[in-house]
Amino acid sequence: MSAPLIETSELTKRFGSVQALTGLNFRVFPGEIYGLLGPNGAGKTTTIKAIIGLVEPTSGCVKVQGFDPVTNPIEVKSRIGYVAEKPILYESLSTRDFLEFVASIRKIDQTSVNHVVTRLGDALDMAKYFDAPIATLSTGMKQKVALIASLVHQPPVLLLDEPLSGLDAKSSRIVKDLLLIHTKKGGAVLFSTHIMEVAENICTRIGIIYQGKIIAEGTLEQLKRKTGSKNETLEEVFLKLTNEETDVVNKTRLLGEAFFNNEVA
């Protein structure tokens, strides 16, 4: 088996009295799209930030192609493309100027950059907006700019935090196909999302994080076996494994009692 492109070992992070991550262990191998799923506040974004090096672990460690983001931050960042859930862009710049700025920071040959940016811009229907100020773009277009920026250096590892947020159906499909192409060429993707249908359709393996711990991991079929059902959707499996299924049923019942006591005319 190939060496993992991402590996966490007993990754633990505390923010004051708040325990965000506790002994997190998982690996992502070449060719994989690994879905990191969990409810709000479970630790998904903290995990991604620890992998990038934006957050230093309290204990344990992270490796990206064998490099530690704490001791080798440049090596790690050169191997990662990152798209945040709410990307921060230089909105006074045009899309073209912003992408050229990103490329210059990464010291990438301009010819190579132009080739990658042109291809991605065409694929994502962004070419006609390259000279428009980023501030004038829609949320979905800004998400596309962030995605293109994450790929200008053609990194082996992609870290995507809700990457399909704000995208229309066509763009979402293109991005999913792009991720599959990336993994077929030996890259790896760590994909955080709340959209279970997306994870179900695209992820090679799934890790369910709950209260800062990986409580289940495997393919969709392996996760289904943990709940004892072959016919459940990923959403149903997720709710069972996180012990939230009963809570959902109870709250749905309360909503029905509160708002739908009378017959709708």
C-alpha positions as CSV (number, residue, x, y, z in Angstrom):
1,M,0.0,0.0,0.0
2,S,1.2,3.5,-0.8
3,A,2.2,5.8,2.0
4,P,-0.6,8.1,3.2
5,L,-0.6,11.7,1.9
6,I,-2.4,12.9,5.1
7,E,-1.9,11.3,8.5
8,T,-3.0,12.3,12.0
9,S,-1.7,10.6,15.1
10,E,-3.4,11.2,18.4
11,L,-4.2,14.7,17.3
12,T,-5.5,16.7,20.2
13,K,-6.4,20.4,20.4
14,R,-7.7,22.4,23.3
15,F,-8.8,26.1,23.2
16,G,-8.7,27.0,26.9
17,S,-11.2,24.8,28.6
18,V,-12.7,23.6,25.4
19,Q,-11.6,20.3,24.1
20,A,-11.9,20.6,20.3
21,L,-10.1,17.4,19.2
22,T,-9.3,14.3,21.2
23,G,-6.8,11.7,20.0
24,L,-7.8,11.9,16.3
25,N,-6.3,9.1,14.1
26,F,-7.0,8.8,10.4
27,R,-5.1,8.5,7.1
28,V,-5.9,9.5,3.6
29,F,-4.1,7.7,0.8
30,P,-3.4,8.5,-2.8
31,G,-6.5,8.1,-5.0
32,E,-8.9,8.7,-2.1
33,I,-11.7,11.2,-1.5
34,Y,-12.0,11.1,2.3
35,G,-15.2,12.6,3.7
36,L,-15.0,14.1,7.1
37,L,-18.5,14.3,8.4
38,G,-19.9,15.6,11.6
39,P,-22.4,17.9,13.2
40,N,-21.7,21.6,13.8
41,G,-18.9,22.0,16.4
42,A,-17.7,18.4,16.0
43,G,-14.1,19.5,15.1
44,K,-14.1,19.3,11.3
45,T,-12.7,22.8,10.6
46,T,-10.2,22.6,13.5
47,T,-8.9,19.3,12.0
48,I,-8.4,20.9,8.6
49,K,-6.7,24.0,10.1
50,A,-4.4,21.7,12.0
51,I,-3.4,19.9,8.8
52,I,-2.7,23.1,7.1
53,G,-0.7,24.5,10.0
54,L,-3.1,27.3,10.9
55,V,-3.7,25.7,14.3
56,E,-0.9,24.0,16.4
57,P,-1.9,20.8,18.1
58,T,-1.9,20.7,21.9
59,S,-0.5,17.2,21.5
60,G,-0.2,14.5,18.8
61,C,0.8,15.4,15.3
62,V,-0.1,15.7,11.6
63,K,1.9,14.7,8.6
64,V,1.4,15.7,5.0
65,Q,3.5,13.6,2.7
66,G,5.7,12.9,5.7
67,F,6.1,16.6,6.7
68,D,4.9,18.2,9.9
69,P,3.1,21.5,9.4
70,V,4.5,22.8,12.7
71,T,8.2,22.1,11.9
72,N,8.0,22.2,8.1
73,P,5.2,24.7,7.3
74,I,6.5,25.7,3.8
75,E,6.8,22.1,2.7
76,V,3.3,21.3,3.8
77,K,1.7,24.4,2.3
78,S,3.4,23.8,-1.0
79,R,1.7,20.4,-1.1
80,I,-1.8,21.5,-0.2
81,G,-4.6,23.3,-2.0
82,Y,-7.2,24.7,0.5
83,V,-10.7,26.0,0.1
84,A,-12.3,27.4,3.2
85,E,-16.1,27.3,3.8
86,K,-16.1,31.1,3.6
87,P,-12.9,31.9,1.6
88,I,-11.3,35.3,2.2
89,L,-10.3,36.9,-1.1
90,Y,-8.8,40.3,-2.0
91,E,-12.0,41.7,-3.3
92,S,-10.5,44.9,-4.6
93,L,-8.5,42.9,-7.1
94,S,-9.8,41.4,-10.3
95,T,-10.0,37.6,-10.5
96,R,-7.0,37.6,-12.9
97,D,-4.9,39.8,-10.7
98,F,-5.8,37.8,-7.6
99,L,-4.8,34.5,-9.2
100,E,-1.6,36.0,-10.5
101,F,-0.9,37.3,-7.0
102,V,-1.4,33.8,-5.6
103,A,0.9,32.3,-8.3
104,S,3.6,34.8,-7.5
105,I,3.6,34.0,-3.8
106,R,3.9,30.3,-4.7
107,K,6.7,31.2,-7.2
108,I,5.1,29.4,-10.1
109,D,6.1,29.8,-13.7
110,Q,3.7,32.2,-15.4
111,T,3.3,30.0,-18.4
112,S,2.2,27.1,-16.3
113,V,-0.1,29.3,-14.3
114,N,-1.8,30.7,-17.4
115,H,-2.4,27.2,-18.7
116,V,-4.0,25.9,-15.5
117,V,-6.0,29.1,-14.9
118,T,-7.3,29.2,-18.5
119,R,-8.4,25.6,-18.4
120,L,-10.1,25.9,-15.0
121,G,-11.7,29.2,-15.9
122,D,-13.2,27.7,-19.0
123,A,-14.4,24.6,-17.2
124,L,-16.0,26.6,-14.4
125,D,-17.5,29.3,-16.7
126,M,-15.4,31.9,-15.1
127,A,-13.2,33.2,-18.0
128,K,-15.6,36.1,-18.8
129,Y,-15.3,37.3,-15.2
130,F,-11.5,37.3,-15.0
131,D,-11.2,41.0,-15.3
132,A,-14.1,41.9,-13.0
133,P,-13.4,43.0,-9.4
134,I,-14.0,40.0,-7.0
135,A,-16.2,42.3,-5.0
136,T,-18.8,42.3,-7.8
137,L,-19.0,38.5,-8.0
138,S,-21.7,36.3,-6.6
139,T,-21.0,33.9,-3.7
140,G,-20.8,31.0,-6.0
141,M,-18.4,32.8,-8.3
142,K,-16.2,33.7,-5.3
143,Q,-16.2,30.0,-4.4
144,K,-15.0,29.2,-7.9
145,V,-12.2,31.7,-7.6
146,A,-11.1,30.2,-4.3
147,L,-11.1,26.7,-5.9
148,I,-9.0,27.9,-8.9
149,A,-6.6,29.6,-6.5
150,S,-6.2,26.3,-4.6
151,L,-5.2,24.5,-7.8
152,V,-2.8,26.9,-9.5
153,H,0.2,25.0,-8.1
154,Q,-1.3,21.6,-8.9
155,P,-0.9,20.2,-5.3
156,P,-1.2,16.5,-4.5
157,V,-3.5,17.2,-1.5
158,L,-6.8,19.1,-1.5
159,L,-8.5,20.2,1.7
160,L,-12.0,21.3,1.0
161,D,-14.3,22.7,3.7
162,E,-17.9,22.8,2.3
163,P,-16.5,23.4,-1.3
164,L,-19.9,23.2,-3.0
165,S,-21.4,25.9,-0.9
166,G,-23.1,28.5,-3.2
167,L,-22.5,26.5,-6.4
168,D,-25.2,25.7,-8.9
169,A,-26.0,22.2,-10.0
170,K,-23.8,22.4,-13.1
171,S,-20.8,23.8,-11.3
172,S,-21.2,21.3,-8.4
173,R,-21.1,18.4,-10.9
174,I,-18.0,19.8,-12.6
175,V,-16.2,20.2,-9.3
176,K,-17.1,16.7,-8.3
177,D,-15.7,15.4,-11.6
178,L,-12.6,17.5,-11.1
179,L,-12.0,15.9,-7.7
180,L,-12.3,12.4,-9.3
181,I,-9.8,13.4,-12.0
182,H,-7.4,14.6,-9.3
183,T,-7.6,11.3,-7.4
184,K,-7.2,9.2,-10.5
185,K,-3.9,11.0,-11.0
186,G,-2.8,9.9,-7.6
187,G,-3.9,12.9,-5.5
188,A,-5.9,12.9,-2.3
189,V,-8.9,14.9,-1.2
190,L,-10.1,15.6,2.4
191,F,-13.7,16.7,2.0
192,S,-15.7,18.2,4.8
193,T,-19.4,18.7,4.1
194,H,-22.9,18.7,5.7
195,I,-24.5,17.5,2.4
196,M,-24.8,13.8,3.0
197,E,-25.9,13.1,-0.6
198,V,-22.7,14.6,-1.9
199,A,-20.5,12.5,0.5
200,E,-22.5,9.4,-0.4
201,N,-21.9,9.8,-4.1
202,I,-18.3,10.9,-4.2
203,C,-16.3,9.8,-1.1
204,T,-14.1,6.7,-1.2
205,R,-14.1,6.5,2.6
206,I,-15.8,8.4,5.3
207,G,-14.8,9.4,8.8
208,I,-17.5,10.5,11.2
209,I,-16.3,13.0,13.8
210,Y,-18.3,13.6,16.9
211,Q,-17.3,15.7,19.9
212,G,-13.7,15.8,18.6
213,K,-13.3,12.1,18.0
214,I,-13.5,9.8,15.0
215,I,-16.3,7.5,16.1
216,A,-16.6,5.5,12.9
217,E,-14.6,5.1,9.7
218,G,-14.9,3.2,6.5
219,T,-16.7,2.9,3.2
220,L,-20.4,3.5,3.1
221,E,-21.0,-0.2,3.1
222,Q,-18.8,-0.7,6.1
223,L,-20.6,2.1,8.0
224,K,-24.0,0.5,7.1
225,R,-22.8,-2.8,8.6
226,K,-22.1,-0.9,11.9
227,T,-25.7,0.1,12.1
228,G,-27.0,-3.3,11.0
229,S,-28.8,-2.2,7.9
230,K,-27.9,-2.5,4.2
231,N,-30.7,-0.2,3.0
232,E,-30.0,3.0,4.9
233,T,-28.8,6.2,3.4
234,L,-25.7,7.9,4.7
235,E,-27.8,10.4,6.5
236,E,-29.6,7.7,8.4
237,V,-26.3,5.9,9.2
238,F,-24.8,9.3,10.3
239,L,-27.8,10.0,12.7
240,K,-27.6,6.6,14.2
241,L,-23.8,6.6,14.8
242,T,-23.9,10.1,16.3
243,N,-26.9,9.1,18.5
244,E,-29.0,11.9,17.0
245,E,-31.7,9.9,15.3
246,T,-34.0,9.9,18.4
247,D,-33.5,13.6,18.9
248,V,-34.5,14.2,15.2
249,V,-37.7,12.1,15.6
250,N,-38.7,13.9,18.8
251,K,-38.1,17.4,17.4
252,T,-40.0,16.6,14.2
253,R,-42.9,15.4,16.4
254,L,-42.8,18.7,18.4
255,L,-42.8,20.7,15.2
256,G,-45.8,18.8,13.9
257,E,-47.7,19.5,17.2
258,A,-46.7,23.2,17.2
259,F,-47.5,24.1,13.6
260,F,-49.7,21.5,12.0
261,N,-52.5,20.9,14.5
262,N,-55.1,22.0,12.1
263,E,-55.8,20.5,8.7
264,V,-54.5,22.5,5.7
265,A,-57.3,23.8,3.6
